[in-house]
């Protein structure tokens, strides 16, 4: 595959996130989205973007575990690491699939 890059503006990313979170809040009652699934298929990072072959090493992720990492972060913001965005993405995927 050829080398390809995408420059993501953090300002625009934040705006898009805020707009979508506003949409979810308007589409749900209260400020809670109830997820009724916990486990999901996960593709390890070293295989995630290799699209010319089927992943050979699927793993299982857990939404409650990802959410726990995020709530732990809220309790101690100094512990933020980049992988918190991965846990956030896992939860956001489930919220997005649950919200119409």
C-alpha positions in Angstrom: 0.0 0.0 0.0 1.1 3.5 -0.6 1.9 5.9 2.3 -1.0 8.1 3.1 -1.6 10.7 5.8 -4.6 12.4 7.2 -4.2 15.7 9.2 -6.9 15.9 11.8 -7.6 19.3 13.3 -8.1 18.9 17.0 -10.3 22.0 17.0 -12.6 20.5 14.3 -12.5 17.1 16.0 -13.6 18.7 19.3 -16.4 20.6 17.5 -17.6 17.4 15.7 -17.5 15.5 19.1 -19.5 18.3 20.8 -22.1 18.4 18.0 -22.5 14.6 18.1 -22.8 14.5 21.9 -25.5 17.2 21.7 -27.3 14.9 19.2 -27.1 11.9 21.5 -28.4 14.0 24.4 -31.3 15.2 22.4 -32.1 11.6 21.2 -32.1 10.1 24.7 -34.1 10.7 27.8 -31.9 12.1 30.6 -28.2 12.0 30.4 -27.6 8.2 30.4 -27.4 5.8 27.4 -28.0 2.3 28.6 -25.8 -0.2 26.7 -27.0 -3.8 26.7 -23.9 -5.4 25.4 -20.6 -5.7 27.2 -18.2 -7.9 25.1 -17.1 -7.1 21.6 -14.6 -8.2 19.0 -11.4 -6.3 19.0 -8.6 -6.3 16.4 -5.1 -5.8 17.8 -3.4 -2.6 16.6 -0.8 -4.3 14.5 -3.5 -5.9 12.4 -6.2 -3.2 12.5 -5.0 -1.2 9.5 -3.7 -4.1 7.4 -6.8 -4.3 5.1 -5.3 -6.6 2.5 -5.7 -9.7 4.7 -8.3 -10.9 7.2 -7.2 -10.4 10.8 -5.8 -13.6 12.3 -5.8 -12.6 15.9 -9.2 -11.3 17.0 -9.5 -10.6 20.7 -12.4 -9.7 22.9 -12.9 -6.3 24.5 -15.3 -5.3 27.2 -17.2 -2.1 27.4 -17.5 -2.1 31.1 -13.7 -2.4 31.4 -13.2 0.5 28.9 -15.8 2.6 30.8 -14.0 1.8 34.1 -10.7 3.2 32.6 -12.6 6.4 31.7 -14.2 6.9 35.1 -10.8 6.2 36.7 -9.4 9.0 34.5 -12.1 11.3 35.7 -11.1 10.6 39.3 -7.4 11.3 38.5 -6.9 13.4 35.4 -3.1 13.3 35.9 -3.2 9.7 34.8 -4.3 10.5 31.2 -2.5 8.5 28.5 -3.2 8.3 24.8 -4.8 4.9 25.1 -7.7 6.5 27.0 -8.8 7.6 23.5 -9.0 4.0 22.4 -11.2 3.1 25.4 -13.3 6.2 24.7 -13.7 5.2 21.1 -14.9 1.7 22.1 -17.6 3.2 24.3 -18.5 5.9 21.7 -18.9 3.2 19.1 -21.4 1.4 21.3 -23.3 4.6 22.2 -23.4 5.6 18.5 -24.8 2.2 17.5 -27.4 2.4 20.3 -28.5 6.0 19.5 -30.5 6.8 16.3 
